């Protein structure tokens, strides 16, 4: 049977405890983000990720994105990150930017048919980032049934997902509502996969050479082939607003856990531990 916890104010200990216990048990948790509500599972438990896909009614060809608490965790989960992609992450995280990267090959996880990629995001929601600092990376998709609008409050999420979820975290109505912008950074030239809360103009203020599929390349922007025909993530929390029954991720996933180097190192340490033994988690 599902439980709902208040995820606002100062008395958050019961909510954190219940959510961490559920994630460790391989169950699902619904949580708020800066865009829409997300459906979360342990990214390192394949059965939990499959439970997430089943709850949404989608297949392994639409793997969920992964939410992390700090930008410093990028290199623990991704490899060969180009300088242009790193600049975007440093500028827009926490925030509504999802990046598709080459996944670290040593990590013991199974998110679906990712073609060796992973979609990552640091959500601009303080309490959710704090939860992520306790659980480690979470696979997170929009909290809705596939094909239906993403939930903007916990009650809509409950109505759609019911008892498939163990813990619902009620953070009130989310104010974002618009899905994250998804950018493929698997090559030196970032390519927009889906425009969302961040505009092309905002991206190009940081990296002028960002390209899209909707416009012909110029001499300054050489054509960029998609090295993976993967659909790594969904727009989660994704969205359509979040459903992203098509796009990578979102919900998606962390200020007490601000972008502090020590905290980034702590989460990277959790990733290393899970890579060695995905069933072992650091103490709460």
N, C-alpha and C positions, 0 to 999 in steps of 0.2 A: 504494500500500500504506500502511496506517495505521501510525502510530508512537504509542507510549505513553511519557509522561514523568512522573517523580515531581514532584508539585506540593506537597510538604511540605518542611519544614526550611529551611535557609539557602541551599542550592545550587540556586537556581531559574533561573539565567541560561539554561541550555539549553531549559528549558520555555517561558520567555517568548519566546525567540528563535524557536522552532519555531512557537508559537501565532501570534505576530505575522506571521511569514512566510506561514503558511497563510491567515490572514484577508486579508492583502494580495493573495494569489493568488486570492481568491474561494472558497476551500475552507472546509470545516466543522471546527469544534473542539468537543469535549466538555469541559466544565469544571464544577467543583463550585460550589455556592452554599450559602447557609445553609438552604435548604429541600430541594431535590433537585438532581440533576445536570442541567445544561442543555446544549442543542445550540445552538451560536452561529455566526452568520454576520455579515459586514459589512452593517450596516443600510443603507448607501448604495450597495450593489451589488445591483441587482434580480435578476441571475442567481444570485447567492449566496443571496439570500432564497428564490428559487424552489427552489434545490437543498435548502435546509433543509426546505421544505414537502414536497418530493418524498421526502426521506429519511424523514420522519415518516408519509407517506401521507395528507396532508391537502390541502385546497384553499385557494384564495386567499380564501375566505369566512371563514377562521379565521387572520387575520394574527398573527404573533408579536409579543410585547411587546419593548420595547427596554430594555436594561440600561445604566446610566450609573454613573460612579464616585463622583460627589459631588452633593449636593443643589443646589449652585450651577449645575449644568448644566440644571436644570429649565426656566428661561426661554429657554435656547438652542434647546430642542426643542418647547416648548409655548407657547401664547399664551392670554391671557385667563384666567389662573389665579386663581380666587377666593381671598379671604383665608382662608376656612375650609379649602380644599384645601391651601393653602400651610402652614397650621399643622400639618396632618396629616403632610405631608412632612417638615417640620422636626423633628417629634417622633419619627417612626417610621423615618426613613432615617438610616443604613443599617438595613435590617430587612425583615420580611415584609409590606410594604405595596406593592401595585401600584395606581397611579392612572391612570385614563383621562382624558386631557386633549384639548383642541383642539390639533392639530399646527400648528407653524409652517408657513405656506404656502410659504415661500421655500426649504424644504429639498428637495433633489433626491434623493428616495428613493421606493421603491415596495414597501411592506410587504404589499400585498394590498388587499382591499376594506375599507378602514378608515373610510370615510365621513368623512374629514377628522379623525380622532382618532388618538391614539397612546397605548399603555399603557406607563408608565415605572416603573422600580424601581431602587433602589440596594441591592444585596445586602450582607448583613452577613458578607462573607467577604473578609478582607484581601488574600489573594493574587489573587483574582479582580478585586477593585477595582483593584489595581495593574495587572493586565493591561488592564483597561478604560481606565486612564489612558494606556496606550501605544497601544491600537488606536482609541480613540474609541468612540462608542455601538455596541453590538452587538445585533442581533436575536437573541433567545434564547427557545427553547421548551424544554419538558421533554425530556430525552434518552431518548426511548422511541418506539416505533411507536404510531401513533394507536390508541387503544382498549386499550392495555396499560399497566400501572402504570409510573409514572416510576421511573427508575433511582436507587438510593440509593448505588451504588458504581460505579466505572468499569467493572468487569467485566460488570455487568448491561447497562450502556450499550453496551459492545462487542458483547455477545451479540445485542442488538436491532438495532444500526445498522451493525455490521461495517465494510466498506470504504467506506461512503458518507461516513465521517468521516476527515479527514487526520490529525488530532492529538487524542489522548486525554490529558487532564491528570488524573493520579491523585492526588486529595486525600484518599484514604481514604473510609471510609463517612461520609456526611453524617449529622449528628445531628438535623437539623430534621425532615425527612420530611413535615411538614404544609405544604400549599401556602400561598402568600401570600393575604392578604385583599385583595380587589379593590374599589376604590371609584371610582365615577364622579364626577369633579369638573368636569364640563363645564358645570355650573350652580352658582349660589351655594350651594345646599344639597347637600352631598355625599350620594350614594346608594350603599349597599353593593350590589355586584353579586354577590359571593361572599364568605362568611365563611370564614376559614382560620385561620392562626396567630394573628391578632389578633381579639379578640372585639369584639362591638358595644359592650360596656361600656367597653373600653379606648379605643375610638374616641371615645365620647361623653364620656370624661373630658377630652378635648382640644377636641372640637367637639360640644356637647350636641345640636345640631339634626340630626346625621347620621340619615338615614332608611334604610329597607329596603323591599323589595317585599313582605316577609312580614307587615308590620304596617300597619294603617290609619294615615293621617296624622293628627296632632293639630293643634290650632290653632297650636302652636309649630312644627310641621313641616308646612308646606304641601306638597301633592302636587307631585312633581317629575317632569315628563315626560322621558323619555329622548330628548334631541334627536337622537340618532343611533341608528338601529336597528342600528348596527354591532356586531360582535362583535370589537372590536379585538384582543383578545389572547388568550392562552390561558392558562392558568394554567400556566405553565411551570415552567417548569422547574419548571414550570407545574404540572403535577401532576395528577392525580386521584389521587393526590397529584399530580401535576403535570401530567398530560396535559392536562388541561383540554382535553379534546377538546371543549371548549365554552367555556372561559373564558379571559380574557385572560391573562396571562402569567406566566410566572414563571420560573423558573429562577432566575427572574428574577427580575441582573446586576448591591463595589469597595473595613495601615493606614498604610501609608506614604502612601496617597493619601487620608488622612482628609478630612473635610469642611473643608479649608482653602481660604479664598477664593482664594489664588493658584492652587491646583490647579484649582479650579472655573473660574477664568478661562482656564486653559490648555486645559481640555477644551472650553469654549465656543469658544475660538479654533479648535480642530480642527473643531468643527461648522461654523463660518463658512467654513473653508477647503473643507470637503467640499461645502457648499452651492454654492460657486462652481465646484468641479471635483471631483466624487465619485471620480475615479480617482487623485487626488493625495493622498498621505498625508504627515503630518509625519514627520520622521526619527525612528527608534526612540530 
